[in-house]
């Protein structure tokens, strides 16, 4: 059996999916792959010049406005 983390990602739908990634993250391709395979509603939000770890501890880069917008739209 082959394990691939996105085998059934389309089954998340119709639950909204927000992927956030830094444009310099070594893991960006995983976010792009997940986004391509996911069904709507989905969004890939890219943070310019951010690496993977930057989005853990550089609070100035964390898109709190985007998170608020997304949750306000979909959590009703």
URPE-V502337 format. One record per residue. N is the residue number from 1. RES is the residue in one small letter. OMEGA is omega in whole degrees, 0 to 359 (* if undefined). Layout:
# URPE-V502337
n->{N & N}
res->{RES & RES}
omega->{OMEGA & OMEGA}
This chain:
# URPE-V502337
n->{1 & 2 & 3 & 4 & 5 & 6 & 7 & 8 & 9 & 10 & 11 & 12 & 13 & 14 & 15 & 16 & 17 & 18 & 19 & 20 & 21 & 22 & 23 & 24 & 25 & 26 & 27 & 28 & 29 & 30 & 31 & 32 & 33 & 34 & 35 & 36 & 37 & 38 & 39 & 40 & 41 & 42 & 43 & 44 & 45 & 46 & 47 & 48 & 49 & 50 & 51 & 52 & 53 & 54 & 55 & 56 & 57 & 58 & 59 & 60 & 61 & 62 & 63 & 64 & 65 & 66 & 67 & 68 & 69 & 70 & 71 & 72 & 73 & 74 & 75 & 76}
res->{x & x & x & x & x & x & x & x & x & x & x & x & x & x & x & x & x & x & x & x & x & x & x & x & x & x & x & x & x & x & x & x & x & x & x & x & x & x & x & x & x & x & x & x & x & x & x & x & x & x & x & x & x & x & x & x & x & x & x & x & x & x & x & x & x & x & x & x & x & x & x & x & x & x & x & x}
omega->{177 & 176 & 175 & 190 & 183 & 182 & 186 & 186 & 180 & 180 & 176 & 179 & 14 & 176 & 182 & 181 & 175 & 176 & 179 & 182 & 173 & 181 & 179 & 182 & 176 & 181 & 183 & 181 & 177 & 177 & 179 & 178 & 179 & 180 & 181 & 184 & 184 & 175 & 178 & 357 & 182 & 177 & 173 & 183 & 184 & 178 & 182 & 174 & 179 & 173 & 182 & 184 & 178 & 184 & 173 & 191 & 176 & 186 & 177 & 179 & 182 & 185 & 183 & 178 & 179 & 178 & 179 & 179 & 182 & 181 & 176 & 180 & 190 & 179 & 181 & *}
